[in-house]
Amino acid sequence: MASLKEVLAKQIPDNQAEIKSLVKEHGDKVVSQVTIKQVYGGMRGVKGLVCDTSMVDPIDGLIIRGIPLADLTDRFAEEIFYCLCTGELPEGDDVEALRADFASRAALPDFVVDVLKAMPKTAHPMAMLITGIAALEDISYFRKRYDEGMTRDEMWEAALEDSLTLLAKLPALASAVYRIKYDKGDLIDPDPSLNWGANFAHMLGNDDPDFYDLMRLYMVLHCDHEGGNVSAFTAHVVGSALSDPYYAVAAGLSGLAGPLHGLANQECLKFIHGIVERYDGAPTEEQMKDYAWEVLNSGRVVPGYGHAVLRATDPRFTAFHAFGEAHFPDDPVFKTVSTAFKVIPDVLKEHGKAANPYPNVDAGSGALLYYYGITEMEFYTVFFSVSRAMGLLSQLILSRAMWEPITRPKSHTTDWYKDFAANE
């Protein structure tokens, strides 16, 4: 049995040599042409980053280290993090070793709980989560080792140490935010016998085995999504300054808190609730069609449908929908999600303005959380954050292992671009 650290220690020298050779032999090869439209359009589609942990295929969706996410939906989060870091799924006792490592680090320091309790009741749960992560920075091993004078060859090990500690504590931190913010009673200690996702459910206060399984699935499905999304890119940029993983993840999740990035699942659930209220229950397919046209004709969009990259149904939606069908197919909220899935793609195709008329992950995930009693929709992005931290941290570990330099693109003034365009 080899630990995650031991596996990475074997892989990293070969990976470093491979990258060094690639840059030496092909460093001047042009990868991407950048247009003025892309410069002013958020760099959409510009190839300018390295992300070995995952990629998004327009048809197959999220690919984790070469494995379609659809083939990983029965796995545990511990296995996914191991795979994100190494490119390999753990075998034998490897996952139990990682689970035991997480369990040994899971407890939340008292000073972090004190910080959370000192925050105003009006504080957003994402602000509380990010503040808690920033408070945890006090225990950063990376910062300690940097102050002691570690070499760049040692940085990935320090980043791994911080990453394991932060990941282990995130379920306890997020559940503390939930219980403090919404007056759910005393905090619940982690249970070392449970897997990472189930422990999160347990500390939230719900020991339903089905909810345990939903948390397992939720943590897997939101784990990563390439390197160019707001949260991943932000964490990468901050980490490239050799800020430790606590700073980098706090910054990345600050981006995830934005309405255009991580708040979509609650907006989709609000949309679904509006339909249920309109029809006093789940609508018929004809009623759903009429409602969708009403939304589109008013100039609004149908939330949960369409994606910047995907051109097919998001496999993450498929996995969540299958869970709902297996556990509560007749629940009015979930049934409305199902009816929308049957009807809305055809409406959007007829409407003709959607590049992708199919549902993304957010179209159904909120309905599942709501069914299990998590009715505080503003908290949903915290679930997303706990899972996505696996991607942010695995990318940070590999960035330090590959000696990636500080991120510093070149900027120009609008006048420069106007002159450039005029002289082309």
C-alpha positions in Angstrom: 0.0 0.0 0.0 1.3 3.4 -1.0 0.1 6.7 0.4 -1.0 9.5 -1.9 2.2 11.4 -1.1 4.3 8.4 -2.0 2.5 7.9 -5.4 3.0 11.6 -6.2 6.6 11.5 -5.2 7.2 8.7 -7.8 5.2 10.5 -10.6 6.4 14.1 -10.3 10.0 13.7 -11.5 8.9 12.1 -14.7 6.2 14.7 -15.2 8.7 17.5 -14.6 11.0 16.1 -17.2 8.2 15.6 -19.7 7.1 19.3 -19.4 10.7 20.5 -19.5 11.3 18.6 -22.7 8.0 19.8 -24.2 8.8 23.4 -23.6 12.4 23.0 -24.9 11.5 21.3 -28.1 8.2 23.0 -28.9 8.2 26.2 -26.8 7.8 28.5 -29.8 4.8 26.7 -31.3 1.7 28.9 -31.5 -1.3 27.4 -29.6 -4.0 30.0 -29.8 -4.8 33.1 -31.8 -6.5 35.8 -29.7 -9.1 38.1 -31.2 -10.2 41.5 -29.9 -13.6 40.0 -29.4 -12.0 37.4 -27.0 -10.0 40.1 -25.2 -13.2 42.0 -24.4 -15.3 38.9 -24.0 -13.6 37.5 -20.9 -11.0 35.5 -22.8 -13.6 32.9 -23.7 -12.0 30.1 -25.7 -8.5 31.4 -25.4 -6.1 28.5 -25.0 -3.7 29.8 -22.4 -3.8 27.4 -19.3 -2.7 24.0 -18.3 -5.1 21.7 -16.4 -4.2 18.0 -16.2 -6.9 17.2 -13.7 -10.0 17.4 -16.0 -11.4 18.6 -19.2 -14.9 19.3 -20.5 -15.9 17.6 -23.8 -18.8 19.2 -25.7 -20.6 15.9 -25.9 -19.3 13.6 -23.2 -19.1 16.4 -20.5 -16.6 16.3 -17.7 -13.7 14.0 -18.1 -11.6 13.3 -14.9 -8.1 12.3 -15.8 -9.3 10.6 -19.0 -12.3 8.9 -17.3 -15.8 10.2 -18.2 -17.6 11.4 -15.0 -20.5 9.2 -16.0 -18.2 6.2 -15.2 -17.4 7.5 -11.7 -20.8 8.2 -10.2 -20.5 5.1 -7.9 -17.2 6.3 -6.4 -16.4 8.1 -3.2 -14.9 11.6 -3.0 -11.7 10.2 -1.5 -11.2 8.1 -4.7 -11.9 11.1 -6.9 -9.4 13.4 -5.1 -6.8 10.6 -5.3 -7.5 10.3 -9.1 -7.4 14.1 -9.6 -3.9 14.2 -8.0 -2.4 11.1 -9.6 -4.4 10.2 -12.7 -5.1 6.8 -11.1 -8.0 5.4 -9.1 -6.8 4.0 -5.8 -6.7 0.3 -5.3 -7.1 -2.0 -2.3 -6.4 -0.3 1.0 -5.3 3.0 -0.6 -8.7 4.7 -0.3 -9.1 3.5 3.3 -5.7 5.0 4.1 -6.8 8.3 2.6 -10.1 8.2 4.4 -8.3 7.5 7.7 -6.0 10.5 7.0 -9.0 12.7 6.5 -10.6 11.4 9.7 -7.4 12.2 11.7 -7.5 15.8 10.5 -11.3 16.4 10.5 -11.9 18.3 13.8 -12.4 22.0 13.6 -10.3 24.2 15.9 -12.2 26.1 18.5 -10.9 29.4 17.4 -12.5 28.9 14.0 -15.9 28.2 15.6 -15.5 31.3 17.7 -14.9 33.4 14.5 -18.0 31.9 12.9 -20.1 32.6 16.0 -18.9 36.2 16.1 -20.2 36.9 12.6 -23.5 38.7 12.3 -26.7 36.6 11.7 -27.1 38.5 8.4 -23.7 37.1 7.1 -24.1 35.1 3.9 -23.1 31.4 4.4 -20.5 31.8 1.6 -18.9 34.7 3.5 -18.9 32.6 6.6 -17.3 29.6 4.8 -14.6 31.8 3.2 -13.9 33.6 6.5 -13.5 30.2 8.2 -11.0 29.1 5.6 -9.1 32.3 6.0 -9.0 31.7 9.8 -7.7 28.2 9.2 -4.7 29.8 7.4 -3.2 30.2 10.8 -2.3 26.4 10.7 -0.8 26.5 7.2 2.1 24.2 6.8 3.1 25.7 3.5 3.5 29.1 5.0 5.6 27.7 7.9 7.8 25.8 5.5 8.2 28.8 3.2 9.3 30.9 6.1 11.8 28.3 7.0 13.3 28.4 3.5 11.9 25.3 1.6 13.1 24.7 -1.9 10.8 24.7 -4.9 11.2 20.9 -5.1 9.6 20.7 -1.6 6.7 23.0 -2.3 4.3 20.4 -3.7 4.7 18.4 -0.5 3.8 21.4 1.6 0.8 22.2 -0.7 -0.3 18.6 -0.4 -0.1 18.7 3.4 -2.3 21.9 3.5 -4.7 20.4 1.0 -5.2 17.3 3.0 -5.9 19.3 6.1 -8.2 21.8 4.5 -10.2 19.1 2.6 -10.5 17.1 5.8 -11.9 20.0 7.7 -14.2 21.5 5.1 -17.2 19.3 5.9 -16.9 20.2 9.6 -16.5 23.9 8.7 -19.4 23.9 6.2 -21.7 22.1 8.6 -20.7 24.5 11.4 -21.7 27.4 9.1 -25.1 25.7 8.5 -25.8 25.0 12.2 -24.7 28.4 13.4 -26.3 30.4 10.7 -29.7 28.7 10.8 -29.8 27.9 14.6 -29.8 24.2 14.2 -28.3 23.5 17.6 -25.0 22.4 18.9 -22.2 21.4 16.4 -21.9 17.7 15.7 -18.5 16.1 15.9 -17.1 14.2 12.9 -17.6 10.4 12.9 -14.3 8.7 11.8 -16.1 5.6 10.6 -17.9 7.5 7.9 -16.7 8.5 4.4 -16.0 12.1 3.6 -19.4 12.8 2.0 -21.4 10.9 4.6 -19.6 12.7 7.4 -20.7 16.0 5.9 -24.3 14.8 6.0 -23.9 13.5 9.5 -22.5 16.8 10.8 -25.3 18.7 9.1 -27.6 16.7 11.2 -29.2 14.3 8.8 -28.3 10.6 9.2 -30.7 9.3 6.6 -28.6 6.7 4.6 -30.1 8.0 1.4 -28.9 11.5 2.2 -25.5 10.1 3.0 -25.5 8.7 -0.6 -26.7 11.9 -2.1 -23.8 13.8 -0.4 -21.4 11.1 -1.7 -22.7 11.7 -5.2 -22.9 15.5 -4.9 -19.2 15.7 -3.8 -18.2 13.5 -6.8 -20.2 15.4 -9.4 -19.0 18.9 -8.6 -15.4 18.0 -7.9 -13.6 19.8 -10.8 -14.3 21.6 -14.2 -11.1 22.4 -16.0 -8.8 25.3 -15.1 -10.4 28.3 -16.7 -13.6 28.7 -14.7 -13.7 31.6 -12.3 -13.0 29.7 -9.1 -10.2 27.4 -10.5 -8.5 30.2 -12.4 -8.6 32.6 -9.4 -7.2 29.9 -7.1 -4.5 29.2 -9.7 -3.5 32.9 -10.0 -3.4 33.4 -6.2 -1.5 30.2 -5.7 1.0 31.2 -8.4 2.1 34.0 -6.1 3.0 31.2 -3.7 0.2 32.2 -1.4 -0.6 29.1 0.5 -3.6 26.9 -0.3 -5.9 28.5 2.3 -5.5 31.9 0.7 -5.9 30.4 -2.8 -9.0 28.4 -2.0 -10.6 31.3 -0.1 -10.0 33.5 -3.1 -11.3 30.9 -5.6 -14.5 30.3 -3.6 -15.0 34.1 -3.4 -15.4 33.7 -7.2 -17.7 30.8 -6.8 -20.0 33.0 -4.7 -20.7 35.2 -7.7 -24.1 34.9 -9.3 -22.7 34.1 -12.7 -20.7 31.1 -11.3 -21.9 29.2 -8.3 -25.4 30.5 -7.6 -27.2 28.9 -10.5 -28.6 25.8 -8.7 -30.7 28.0 -6.3 -31.9 30.1 -9.2 -33.0 27.0 -11.0 -34.8 25.7 -7.9 -36.6 29.1 -7.6 -37.7 28.7 -11.2 -39.1 25.2 -10.5 -40.8 26.4 -7.3 -42.5 29.1 -9.3 -44.0 26.5 -11.7 -45.2 24.3 -8.8 -46.9 27.3 -7.2 -48.5 28.3 -10.5 -50.1 24.9 -11.0 -50.5 23.9 -7.4 -48.3 20.9 -8.0 -46.3 19.3 -10.8 -47.5 20.6 -14.2 -48.6 18.6 -17.2 -46.3 18.6 -20.2 -48.6 21.0 -22.0 -48.6 23.4 -19.0 -44.8 23.2 -18.9 -44.6 24.0 -22.6 -46.9 27.0 -22.2 -44.9 28.2 -19.1 -41.5 27.9 -21.0 -42.9 29.9 -23.9 -44.2 32.6 -21.5 -40.7 32.9 -20.0 -39.0 33.1 -23.4 -41.5 35.5 -24.9 -41.0 37.9 -21.9 -37.3 38.2 -22.8 -36.1 36.0 -19.9 -34.1 32.8 -20.1 -34.9 29.4 -18.8 -32.4 28.7 -16.0 -30.6 25.4 -15.9 -30.5 25.0 -19.7 -27.5 25.7 -21.8 -23.8 25.6 -21.1 -20.7 27.5 -22.3 -19.0 24.3 -23.6 -21.5 21.4 -23.5 -23.7 20.7 -26.5 -25.5 17.7 -25.0 -27.3 16.9 -21.7 -24.8 17.4 -18.8 -23.9 13.9 -17.5 -24.0 15.4 -14.0 -27.7 16.3 -14.5 -28.2 12.7 -15.7 -26.7 11.3 -12.6 -28.7 13.5 -10.3 -31.9 12.8 -12.2 -31.3 9.1 -11.9 -30.9 9.5 -8.1 -34.2 11.3 -7.9 -36.0 8.8 -10.1 -34.7 6.0 -7.8 -35.6 7.7 -4.5 -38.6 10.1 -4.9 -39.9 10.2 -8.5 -43.4 11.5 -7.4 -42.2 14.4 -5.3 -43.8 17.5 -6.9 -40.6 19.5 -7.1 -38.6 16.7 -8.6 -41.5 15.6 -10.9 -41.5 19.2 -12.2 -37.7 18.9 -13.0 -38.5 15.7 -14.9 -41.3 17.3 -16.9 -39.1 20.2 -17.7 -36.4 17.8 -19.0 -39.0 16.2 -21.3 -40.4 19.5 -22.7 -37.9 22.4 -22.5 -35.2 21.2 -24.9 -37.8 21.0 -27.7 -39.1 24.4 -26.8 -35.6 25.9 -26.9 -34.9 24.2 -30.2 -38.0 25.7 -31.7 -37.1 29.1 -30.2 -33.8 28.8 -32.0 -31.6 31.1 -29.9 -30.0 28.6 -27.5 -26.6 27.1 -28.6 -27.3 24.2 -26.3 -30.9 23.5 -25.4 -30.1 20.7 -22.9 -30.0 20.8 -19.1 -26.8 21.4 -17.2 -26.0 20.2 -13.6 -27.9 23.0 -11.9 -31.2 22.2 -13.5 -31.9 19.4 -10.9 -29.4 19.5 -8.1 -31.3 21.9 -5.9 -34.4 19.8 -6.0 -32.6 16.9 -4.4 -31.2 19.0 -1.6 -34.6 20.5 -1.0 -36.2 17.1 -0.7 -33.9 16.1 2.1 -34.8 19.2 4.1 -32.0 21.6 3.1 -34.5 24.4 2.3 -32.1 27.3 2.9 -31.3 27.9 -0.8 -28.5 30.5 -0.1 -26.5 27.6 1.5 -26.5 25.5 -1.7 -23.3 27.1 -3.0 -21.5 25.9 0.1 -22.2 22.3 -1.0 -20.8 23.2 -4.4 -17.7 24.8 -2.7 -16.9 21.8 -0.5 -16.8 19.5 -3.5 -15.1 22.0 -5.9 -12.2 22.4 -3.3 -11.0 19.0 -4.5 -10.4 20.4 -8.0 -8.9 23.7 -6.8 -6.5 21.9 -4.4 -5.4 19.1 -6.7 -4.6 21.7 -9.4 -2.6 23.7 -6.8 -0.6 20.7 -5.8 0.3 19.9 -9.4 1.1 23.6 -10.1 3.7 23.6 -7.3 5.0 20.2 -8.5 5.5 21.5 -12.0 7.2 24.7 -10.8 4.6 26.9 -12.7 5.6 30.5 -12.5 3.5 33.5 -11.3 0.6 34.1 -13.7 1.0 37.5 -15.3 -0.7 38.1 -18.7 0.0 41.3 -20.6 -2.7 44.0 -20.7 -3.1 46.9 -23.1 -5.2 50.0 -23.1 -8.4 50.4 -25.2 -6.5 53.0 -27.3 -3.8 50.4 -28.0 -6.4 47.9 -29.3 -8.1 50.6 -31.4 -4.7 51.5 -33.0 -3.9 47.8 -33.5 -7.3 47.2 -35.2 -6.9 50.3 -37.4 -3.4 49.3 -38.6 -4.1 45.6 -39.3 
